[in-house]
Amino acid sequence: MKQPEPSDPSHFHAHCCPCVNHAGDGPSAVSRRGFLGGVSLAMLGATALQGMTWQALAALKPDDKPLARRRPLVVKPVFFYSTSSHRPMTSWRPWGGVETQAQADEEMIRIGEEIKKLTARADFPVKFLPLTPIKGGPLSSVTDLAAADVVIAYASSGNAAQLEELADSGKDVIIFVRHKSGPLYFYYEAVSPFTLRRRKNDRVVAKSFAEDDVVVDSQDEILWRLRALCGLRNTIGTRIVALGGALGWGIGPKAAELAKERFKLEIETVTYEDLKKLLQDAMADPAAVKLAKQQTADYLKLPGTKLETGRDFLERSFLLTQVFKRMMKQADCTAFTIGHCMGAPMPIARTTACMPLSLMNDEGYLAFCESDFVVIPAGMLLANISGRPSFLNDPTYPKHDGIITLAHCTAPRKMDGKHIEPVRILTHFESDYGAAPKVEMRKGQLVTNLIAGFEGTRWAGLYGEIVDAPFLPICRSQIDVRFKADPIQVAKRMGGFHWITGYGDSMREVAYALRRLNIEFDKIG
């Protein structure tokens, strides 16, 4: 079905629950624009990415699978040890199974083999620097320490001051000790009273090191911590294009300021006036139009793809996607968000922005609607940890039977990062216009749900299982999620507005990463 196109943008009103303000509503009704802070479009993005032309953008080659090309986490392994010589009638050796240089050499070979296996198993990009042994020398003897994102300290034995210096260095540090995976380490006993509590405290006093940075025996425990730190490193300092300005549901531009402060985001803004000029030229470019038509035809051939809106809406969505991807290339970034998307882009693009965001997420970009910087960092972090797209959605109220509905008109199809889910291409719900995906997410799938609070200091996490993909009169991509926590506790601990949902279990990685940002993480249930 093809819907009529809005003839007068100034009279086009589209809203998304729960902040509807239709004509005739009372003065107490609050519009989505009001929640976004009431920032004038003319004031947004007045200085960044100026002077773009479609001719210049069309010559750019967009990035290919950007999420798959996350920056590798650089890991420095350091082996702390000492050797002992027998002395009669006195205590001459500490706890531990590394007493001689020969045993230390054997242990370094063992560590090297474990590092090879970690590298092979990692489902995230990681680079290990050469193992450096320290036998009583200063930490400064590790000449490539500055190049590392994280240090794994294999703490067999040695001078406690060296480990304390490392724990206070500001580097991310994981201390590994052995119980049964090899020769027992002295610090299996001493890491808490010596390194964490400094021999005279009952609480942790290390500056950049805590209890969850200690691993005993398990290579799996090392691996997931490195996965978390890789996700964090790839989120901090992310550059993102914000079409329509850097906003935030509920607290307006303050959300973007908090995101810049905590996550060091670099936000490049683009106005809708800029988009209008670019799209007019793109629509007049035969090569761009031809490509959009071909991409539409190819997309509709994908298994499980049903078109239930006007084909021209989908073709214009692919054209809009070309513009968005080239904007990111111009800005040297792979992240994108769009503000005021409930109405502003429709008269310009003659479609909705829903499909472009879905398509870009499937290609590995980080793409979010509504320019909601309250929750966008959560979407970035979850995607960068898991290597899979994340789904920004509107939550409902948790029901007494442990079900909550999550919905939005933009959702990726490759929620597992590899395979496409079935999809129906419909109109965007609130406007009944354009093209929006109803992604049929798989039943029985475990999901991680992240809930970012308005103040930026507290997030919550909730496990769930997809039990249905209904077709309610709400945003098109929708799932019913079953959770095991007390529904009242879920309701009490919901913060912010939007949630982020991702396939799989990434809860411990998120919690581990957030501790480094002084963001409290509340795992519900």
N, C-alpha and C positions, 0 to 999 in steps of 0.2 A: 504494500500500500504506500502511496505517496501522499504526504501531508502538505497542505498549503504552506508556502513560505511567508514569514512575517514581512509585511510591506513597510512597516514603520517601526524601526528599532526603538524609538522613544516610547512606544506604547506596548513593547513586548515585555511581559512579566513572567518569569519562570522562577520557581522556588523549589526547595527541597525540604521536606519535613525535618525538624519540627518547627522551623522558624518561618512560617507562611505569613505573608502580609498581602493578601489579595485585595483588589479594589473593594471597598465596602467594609473591610475589617475595621474594628474599633481602634482607638488610639493606643490601646495597650498592646496590640499585636507588634511583634518585633520581626523585622525582615532579616534575611540572611546577610544582606549588605550591612545592616546595623550591627549584627554580631561580628562582622569582619572589621568593624572599626569605623565605618563610614568614610573611608578615604576616597577622595575624588580620583577618578581615573586619570584626569589630566595631570595630577600631581605624582603619579606613580612612574617610576623608571625614567625620569626625565633626563638622566645623564648617561646611562649605561647602554652599550651596544647601539650607539647612535650611527646614523648614516648607512645602515644596511640597505643593500639593493638586491633584488632577486637575481640579477645578472651575476653578481659576485657570489651569492649563496649557491646558485645552481652549479657553479664551477667546483664547489667543495664536495669531497667524498665523505659521507658520514661514517662514523666509526662502526666497525663490525663486531658484534657480540661484546659490548663494552664490559658487562658484568663478569664475563668469563676472563677478562683481562684485568682483574683487580691487581693492584700493586703487590708484589710478593712481600710477605712478612720476613724480615731479615732477623735470623736467630743466631746468637753467639753462644756456643757451648763452652763452658769453662769447668775444668776438673780440679777441685781442691783436694789436696792430699798431703800426707806426711809419711815418713818411714820411721821405723823404730829399731833400736839395737838393744839386745839383751844386756841388762845390768843386774848383778846379783843382789838379792835380798832387798829389793825395792820395786815399786810399781814403775815399770818401764814402757808400758804400752797402753794406749786408750782402747776403748771398745772398737771393734771393727775387724774386717777381714783383709784389709790392705795394709800390710806391715812392711813389705819389702818393695824395692824398685821393680823387681820382676813382676810382682803382683799388681803394681800400679800400671805397668806396661800392658799386662793382660786386660786390666780393667779398661784402659783407653781403647783397646781393640774392641772390647764388648760394647762400649759406648758408641764407637764408630759404626758398628753393625746396627745398633738400635736406631741411630740417626738415619741410616740408609732406609730402614724399614719405615720409619716415620715419614720420610720424604715420599716414599712410594705410596703410602696409604693416604696421604693428605688429600682431601677433596677441596682444598683451597691453595692458593699460590704461596709457597714458602721457600726460602733460601737459607741454608745453613752455612755459616762461616766455619772455617777450620776449628777443630777442638784445640783449646789452649790449656795446658796443664799449669797449675800454680802449686809449687812446693815451697811454701814459706816466703816467697817473694811478694812484692807489693802488687796491688791491683793494677797499677799503672803499667805493669809489664804486659797486660793484654792490650796490644797496640791498636787493634781494630774494634775496640769496645764502642767507640762513638758511632760506628757504622751500623750498629745493631738496633733493632726495635725492641728486642726482648733478649734477656740472658737466661739460659738454663744453667744453673749452678749445680753440678754434680758434686755434692758435699760429702765426700768420704771422710775427710778429717782436715786438719790444718789449723791455721791461726784464726780464731774467732773474729778478730778485728777485720780481717779481709772480707768475710761474709757480711759483717755489719756495715762496712763501707759500701759494699754493693747494694745492700738492702736500703741504704739511705741515699743512693746515687740519683734517684729520680727515674732510673730505668725501670721498665717492667721486668720483674725477676720471677722465675720459677725455680724453686729449690727442689732438687730430686734427691731422695735418699733411698737406700736399699734395705729391705728386710730379708726377703727370700729370692729376689730376682737375680742375685749375684752375691758378691762378698758384702757382708753387712757393713753399713756405714756408721761411723761414730755419731753423725748428726741425726740418725734415726732416733737417738736419745736426746741430743742437745739442741736441735733446731728451735724448739719452743723456749726453753729457759735462756739459751744463749742469744740466738739471732732475733727472735721476736720480742723477748721480754728483758733481755740484757742483764740477766743474772740477779736482778734485785727488784723486779716489778711483777705485779700480778696481772698486768694488762699489756697489750702490745704497744711498744714504743717505737718500733721501726717506722721510718718515715714513708717509705713507698713499698711496703711489704706487709702482707697479712696472712692469717691462717690458711686461707684458701689458695695461697701461692705455694704451698708445700705439697709435693706428690710423693707417695710411698709406692715404689715398685712399678706401678701401672703405666704402661706406654699410652693406653687409651686416655688416661687422665691428663697426660701431657698434651695429647693431640687435641682434645676439645678446648683446652685453655689456649693453645696456639690458634685454633679456629676463631675463638672469641676475639683475640687480640688482632688477628688479621682483619676481621670485620670492623673492629674499632678503628684501626689505623686507616682503613679505606673510607671510613665515614668522616673522621676528623678532617676538616679543611676542604670538604667537598664543595665544588663550584656548581651552582645550579642556576638555570634560567628561570625567572619568574615572570611569566606573561601576565600583565595586569597588576603587577606589584607583589611585594612580599607582605602577606597578610597573616591572619591567624584566627581560627574560629573562636569567637567569644572575646578575645583580648586584642584583636587587631594587630597592628604592626609590632606591638610589644613582643609577640611570639617570635617574630623574625629576629628581634634584638637578642632575645634569650637564646635562640638557636645559634646566632653568631657568637655569643659569649661562651656557651658551653661546648658547642661542636665546631666552632671556628668556621662556620659555613661562609662561603663567598657567594653572594646573591647578586646575579646580573638581571636587572629588570628590563622589560620591553613593554611598550605601551600598545594598546589596541590600535592606535592610529598608525603605528609602525606596521603592525600585522596587516592592517587594511591595505596599505601600499604594497607590501610584499605579495599578498594573496592576489591582488588585482593583476600584478605582473605575472605571477605564477599561472593564473587562469588564462592569461593571454599567451603563454609559452606552449607551443604545440608539443614540444618534447616532454614537458612536465605533465601535461594532460594525457598524453599517450601512455606515459609510464604509470600514471594513476589508474587508467583504465585496464592496463595489463596486470597490474598488481591486484586489482579487484577481481579480475577473471581468475587469476592464480589462487587467490584466497578462497574464492567460492568453490574451487575444486578440492579443497582440503577436506578430508573425511570428517563427518559430523558437523558440517557447516550449513546452516539454513538461513536464507535471506528472507526476512519478513517485513522489510521496509523498502523504500525506493532505492533502486540500484544507484541512482545518481547521488543519493546521500552518501553511500559507501565510497563511490569514486571520489567525491570531494573530500571524504575523510582521509583517503590515501594521499590526495594532494596536500591537505593540511599537514599530514605526517611528514611529507617531504620538507615543508617549510620549518616545522618544529625541529627536525633532526639537523637541518642545516644551521638553524639558529644555535643549537648546542655546539656544532662544530666551530662556528664562528667564535663562540665564547670559550672554546677549548674545554668543554665539559661534556658529561654524559648523563646529566640529571636535569629534569624539567618539571615545572609545575605551572598551573594555570589558575588565575583568580577570576572571580566573577563569572565562572563558567556556566552558571545557570541561565545566562541570557546574553552576555556581552558578545561572545564569539559567533552566535548564530546568524545575525544579520550580515556579518562580514564573510563568514566561511560558507554560508548557506548549508550548513550541517552542524552537528555538535562535536565537541572535542572528545567525546567518550571513546570512540573507536581509536583515534590516534594514540591515546594514552594506553589502551589495551595493547595495541600493536607494538608500541615502543617498549613496554614492559616485557613482552614476549621476545623481543630482540635483545634484551639484556640491559636496556636503559633503566634508569630510576625515574619513573614518571608518575606524577600525583595530581589529582584534581584539587580544586578549591584553594590552592596556595595556603594550606593550613600548616604553618610552621610550628604549631603545637605538636603535631604528630608526624610530620615529614621526617624528622631525625629518627624516629622509631622505625619508619619504613625503610630508610636508608640502612640503618644498623642491622635490621633483620635480614635484608637482602644481601648485604655484604658479609654477614656471618654464614648464612645458609647457601649462598650462591644461587638462590631461587628468587623469583619475583615475590613481591608482597602486595597484599590487597588492602587498600584503604577503604574503610566502610563505615556506615552508620550502624551503631548498635541499637537494639531495642531494650526494653526492660526485661531482666531475667525472670522467667516464669518459675512458679513453685515446683514444677516437675523437672527442673534442671535443663530447660531449653531456652536458648536465646537466638533471635533472628538477626543476621548481619547482612546488610545490603548496600549496594551502590551501583551506579550505571557504568562504572569502569571497572573491569577486572581482567587480569591476564588469563590467557588460556593455558599457558605453560606454567601452571602453578608448581609443578614438581621440577621445573627447570629444563625438562627434556621433551615431554609428550604433551600434545594439545588435548584439551578437554573438548567435548561437544559444545557447540554454541548456536544460539539463535540470535540473529541480528535484527533487533527491533528498533522502534523509536526510543529516544530518551523519555523516561516515564513522565516527569513533571511537565514537560513541554509538548509531549507526543509529537516530536519533531526529530529529524536527523537520524543518526544510526548509533545504536548502543548495544553492547554485547550482553546477552544473558548466558553466562558461562555455567554449564552444568557441572559443578564441582563434584568430585567422586564421593559417594557415600562410604562411610566407614573410615575416612581419612582422618588421622590425628592432625590437629592444627595447634599452633601456638598463637595466642592472641595477646597483643601488647596494648596497654592503655596508658597513654601519656597524659599527665596532669597539666592543668593550665599554668601552674607556677614554675614548671620545669625542674622541680626538685624531687618529684616522686612519680615513678611509673609502677604499674601493676602488670602482672602476667596471669593468664588463665588458660589452662589446657582445655581442649574440646575435641569432640568427634562430630564430623558432619553426618547428620542423619537424614537430611532431606535438602533438595534444591527446589523449593516451591515456586509458584507463580502467583504471588500476592500482588495487589495493586500498590506496589512500592518500587524502589529502584530495581533495575532489571536483574543484575547479578545478585542472587540472594541465596543464603544458606541458613538452615536451621542447625544449630550446633548444640550438642548435649554436653553438659559439664557436670562434674561430680561435687563441686563445692556447694556450700549452703547458699541458696539464692539470695537470701537477705544479706549475707556477707558480701556477695558479689555486688549487689546494689549499693551497699554502704561504701565500697571501696572503688567504685567507678569514678574516675577523674576525667577531665577534659571532655571532648565530645566524640571525635572519630576514634576508631580502633584501627590497628594494623593486624592482619591475619596472614599467616604463612603456613604452608604444608610442613609437617614434620615437627620435631622437638628441638627447639633452640633455646629453651628457657635458661638452662644453666649458663650457656655462653653469654646471653644477654645480661644476666645478673653479674657475671664476672666482669664484663666490659663496663657496666654502669658504675661499679664501685670506683673505678678510676676517674670518674667524672663527678663524684660525690652526689650521684643521683640515687635516691633510695629506691630499692626494687622490692615490691610487695607481691610475692607469689601467693595467689589466692587459692586456698584449698590444698 
